[in-house]
Amino acid sequence: MRRGRRFGLSLTSKMSMYGYVFALPFIVGFILFFLYPMVQSVIFSVSDLVIRRGGYDLEYVGLSNYRYALFVDDKYVRVLVETLGKMLGDVGAVLIFSLFAASLLNSRFKGRTLVRVIFLLPVIFGSGVIMRIEEADYRNQVLVMGTEVGTGVFSREALAGFLMQIGIPETMLEYIVNVVYGIPRIIRASAIQILIFLAGFQSIPKSLYESADVEGATRWESFWKITFPLLSPLILTNIVYSTVDFFGSPRNEMIEKIRATAFGGAGYGVSTAMAFMYFALVSFLITVIVVVVSRWVFYHE
Amino acid sequence: MPGAIANAKSWIRRTMNRRIGVSSVGELLFVVIRAVLLIGMCYIIVFPMVSKISSSFMSGEDIYDNTVRWIPRRPTLNNYRDAFYEMEYGWALLRSLALAVAVGALSLMSCTLVGYGLARYRFPGRELIFAGAILTLVIPPSLLMIPMYMNFRFFNLYGLLPEPGVNLLNSFWPFLMTSATATGLRNGLFIYIMRQYFSGMPRNLEEAAYIDGAGPIRTFFSVMLPCAPPALMIVFLFSFVWQWNDYFYTSIYMAGTNVLPMALSQLRQDFITQLGSPIVNAGSVMFILPILIIFAFLQRYFVESVDRTGLVG
């Protein structure tokens, strides 16, 4: 004790000091590149920001930026509603698809490594500039031609024609074609989620399935009684991850709108106000989802 | 006649057993459906890349020739030559490579330190710091985009430098600073991965090192780090790849610099036509190629370490 006192530190506080030493880079970064800009962001959203030589001036304008975004800008509200709707649809589809794909990938078959590598490709290329270009091309084609030319995975017309031939009523046609058309997007948005579920599958003890098998459970039953409950924490993780992923993805028109408003649109203040309202809505949605879903999440330990 | 059918049935069963190792018709159906689904999904994933590669070798006539679908009839390398010159590929490649390596290395260092500290030391505020790391991951980047842009445009070390500040845009500094302080692109995820990894390592390793007289720093560098290559590998690779692909931050901090993402999106703006442009596709292939080479050599690490680092706890 006396030895420790000489340095003014007991052993435990010395150890906790090292904790801070290791975490120091993040503490500095969090304050400088997260908290500080966050506060600035709040200030910008209630200000008029004008760039002058060697800096910028802020003038307090109250909530007028928010009012501008909501009532003057003719696109913001529409894009906001559309984006949120699309997000809910996408998150649901991604979740179901990734669970399904992971359970397929988890079984043993020849060429499993190759298939896994292919499924990993979107993690590596599914973000950033390539994805952005593809999305822009797609939107462009829809704008110019009203439909996609034969460069997509399936041709829209061929699919519609096929469905007509097998006698699908025309009212359902549009819906089915759209769903099928969304599949490539969903598959490529599911890469990380599939990996998470795969790791989850591997952490479930095999003995559980064996004893279920001995008791005469079918595969279907053991999926719902064993796999599903044990995976439920990961389902929650994946819901949150998919939602967050949607925030910054080039699939997201809101991000483009916010950026366009900042650089060359109605200005920095309005853009931050837009980002804040978007963020508030999405956080609210995530909170609701987390609260609702975590009621039936099952924890093994 | 019934005997013949029974015979045929048992023959089918035996063949299936021998050939594919399945024991019932239901099982066979499952295997077939699974194969069809997996092949279909792989096709969808690989399709855009294959179609880009095939189109990048097409000459102008091939693009407008409806009978040419996959294999170019008059293959040409002109698209690559044009894209190479238009993008100033050599310099853009070098810059992007330098940036991605630097960001990968710095993120690796900072996130490993932070992850280790959070995994192995108990100190007041530990939970809070971890929550902060997750928060940086969850906040949409567009919320911080404008303040960050302003701070780097008029960088004055938060009031320490005199008024005009330094313009750090179009330099590596914004990326270097954020990744050195574990707040760069998806660094929250890397902190999480490192924390999970170190939490799973046995404590006796460190205890043995302490007893042999190593301090915490020495223990970390000569005992813990040598045990962590899979996690280190995955963090570096992902950080490298995501920085390489990144358009969001690159277009904010480096809009006027010729790095590959900017060069490629400029190329698209200049050469896009309604039928898609083979030059843009050649540019895309040249953009992906370095990553594809790295991936081809290291895919084992990508796949394995996702299993092993306990990405999910």
Interface residues (C-beta under 8 A of the other chain):
Chain A: M15 S16 M17 Y18 G19 Y20 V21 F22 A23 L24 P25 F26 I27 V28 G29 F30 L32 F33 F34 Y36 P37 M38 Q40 S41 F44 L49 R53 G54 G55 Y56 A101 L104 L105 S107 F109 T113 V115 R116 V117 I118 F119 L120 L121 P122 V123 I124 F125 S127 G128 V129 I130 R132 I133 E134 A136 D137 N140 Q141 V144 M145 V149 T151 V153 I183 P184 I187 R188 L195 I196 L198 A199 G200 Q202 S203 L234 T237 V240 V244 F247 G248 P250 I255 I258 R259 A262 Y268 S271 T272 A275 F276 Y278 F279 V282
Chain B: V31 R34 A35 L37 L38 M41 C42 Y43 I44 I45 V46 F47 P48 M49 S51 S110 L113 V114 Y116 G117 L118 R120 Y121 R122 F123 P124 R126 I129 G132 A133 L135 T136 L137 V138 I139 P140 P141 S142 L143 L144 M145 I146 P147 M148 Y149 M150 N151 F154 Y158 E163 P164 G165 M177 T178 A180 T181 A182 T183 I191 P216 I217 F220 V241 W242 W244 N245 D246 Y247 F248 L260 P261 L264 S265 R268 I272 Q274 L275 G276 V280 S284 F287 I288 I291 F295 Q299 F302 V303 V306 D307 G310 L311 V312
